[in-house]
Amino acid sequence: MDRQRRVVRELLDAHGRTYADEAGIRLRDTPQPLYRLLVLAHLLSARIRASVALATARALHEAGLRDPHRMAEADWQERVDALGRGGYRRYDERTATQLGEAAELLNERWGGDLRRLRREADGKVSELRHLLQEFPGIGPAGADIFLREAQGVWPEAAPCLDAKALQGAERLNLPKDTERLVELAGDTDPAVLAAALVRAAVDKDVAEDAMRRAG
């Protein structure tokens, strides 16, 4: 157990940062940060490097496409161009369409405010996951990404360590049990723990470095 705690501590010391934070999103339970997180979850759920998804989320923000009203009002080419500036070229045309459709759905059904979606779910995480998947481009993986990042501001989702985070735990020779992992992390925000474990899952060098440092 002591070594497992050391592994978790080394991992968190080096990689304890949420993806939202890395994308420049100061996550709060307010409409714009939540919407930007939804877009980030969409981008991260594609088969593309996380660094490209993060750069693209920043490019969309810099282009002014930071809320569902602006996203819906932008023309398709404007969205394609912003995606391209972030390096998101493999899926840019389809993603540009999906981002527009998702923004329209959010505006029409929930008044552009994901907190209304949350209220509709009425504290049920399974319903949150279901409603998130109604957005074009958000499948099970995207919903999991959103919830693991949002759990600090939507506490009913916590602790949320999705399948990818648990893959990271396995690579680190840690228990694939959410409660035990949270215990090993002490008072660390579960969203930070989840992000660090995901980084270990997608990059074996991250895992090997943490284990080597733990001794």
N, C-alpha and C positions, 0 to 999 in steps of 0.2 A: 504493500500500500504506500509506503514512504516513497519508493521509487516512482510509483504512478503519480503521486502528488508532485514530485520534482519534474516529471515529464510535462505535466499539465502547466506547471509554473513556467518552465522554460518556453513552452509553446506560446503561452499568453504574453510573456515578456517580449517575445520577438514578433508575434503575429496577432496580438490581441487588439484588433481594430475591426469594426464592422465594415461591411462593403458600402453601406450608406455613407458612413463617415468618409471613407476613401473617395467616394464620388462627390463629396462636397455637400452632402445633404445633412443639415442639422435637424435630426429627426425629432419632431414634436407631434402631438395629437392635434394637428391643424391641417387644413385642406391641402396647401401647396406641398409641404414636405411629404405627406402621405401619398400624394399623386406622383411626385418625383420618385418615391420608392416603388410604386406600382410600375412605372416605366422601367426602372432599374431591374426589377424582378423579371420583367418581360425580356429585357436585353440579356440578362445573365442566364436565362433558361435555354437560350439557343446554344448550339454546338459551336461555340466561339470562345476564344480566350477571355478570361475575366478582365484582363487589362484592357482589351478592346471594348468590352461592354461598359467598363467604368469611364473610359475616355469618351465614349459615345454619349453616355448619360450627361457628362459635363458639356459636350458639344451641343446637345439639345437645349440645355439650360442657357448656354451662352447665346444661342439663336433665339432666345425668348420663348421657347416652347416648354414653359415650366409649369403650366397649369392646363387643365382640360379644355378651358375655353380657347386659349391661344392655340393649343394643339389642334382642336377641331376646326378653327378658323383658318389655319395655315393651309396652303394648297399642297397637294401631294408632292410636287417637285421640291418645295421648300423643306419638307420633311426628309425626302431622299437626300438632298444636299447636306443637311445637318448630320444625318446618319453617316454619310460618306466622309465628312470631315472628322468624325470620330473613328474612322477605319472600319465601320460596320458595313462593308460592301457586299459580302456574300449574300446577305439576307435583306439588303436595303429596300428593294422595291416592295416585297411582301410586308416587311415590317412597317414601312411608311403607311401602307394601307391599313394594317391592323391598328397602329397607333391612332389613326384618325377615327376608325370605327369604335375603338375602345373609349376614346375621349367623348364621342357622341353618346355612347351608352351611359357613361358616367354622368354626363350633363343631363340627359333626358330622364334617367331613372332615379338618380340620387342627387340631383342638383349640383353636380360637380364636387361633391363632398363625400369622401370615403367613410367619414364618421356615420353617415346615414346608412351606408351598407352595414357597418358594424352594429348599429342599433337594430337593423332588420334581423341580423343573426342572433340577437338577444342572448349573448353570452355563450353560444354554442360554437365551439371551434370547428366542428364538422360542417356547420352551416357557413361559417366564414370561408372555409376552404371551397365549399361548393359555389358560393356567390362570386368569389374571386375568379373562378374558372369560367364565369360567364363572359369575361372580357376576352375579345379576340386576341390570340397570342399568349394567353395565360392558361397553361395546362396544370397538371398536378405538380410538376417541378416548380413552375413559376409561383404557384400559390404557396408552396412550402418556403420558397426563398422569401417571399413577402412576409410571411408569418414569423419566420425565424429572425428576421431583421426588425420587425415591428413589435416583437414581444415586450420590449421595454416600455412602450407607450400603450400597448394593448395587452395588459397583464393576463387576461383570460387565456391568451395563447401560450403563456409561459408555464413550465420550461419547454421550449420547442427546439429539439435537436432532430433535424430531419434525416432522411436516409443518407444523404451525402455527408452530413456531419458525423454520423455513426460509422461511415466508411473510414473517415479520418481517425476515429477512435480505434478502429480495428488495426489500421496501419501503424498506429502508435503503441500497439499491444495494450490498449486500455479496455476496460469493460464497455460492451455495447449496450449500456443501460443508462438511460437518461438521468435517473435520480442519483446513481453513483457518480456519474461524470460531473453533475452539478455540485455534489458534495466535495469531490476532489478539487474543484475550482474555487471553493470557499465562497467569498462574497462577490466574486466576479459576476457582472451582468451576463445572464445566459445568452444574450444576443452576441456578446463579444466572444464567449466560449464557442458558440456555434460557428461563428465566422472563422475562428482560428482552426477549429477542427476541419472545416471545409477546405481551408488552405492546405492542410496536411493531406486531405483526400486527393486533391488535384495536383499536388506537387510532392513527389516522394522526398525531394531534398529538404523540404520543410520538416517532414516527419523525422528523417534521419538526423537532422541537425538538433532537433529537440531531444531526441533520445540520446545522442552523443553528449550533449551538454548536461543531461541529467545523470550521466555516469553509469 
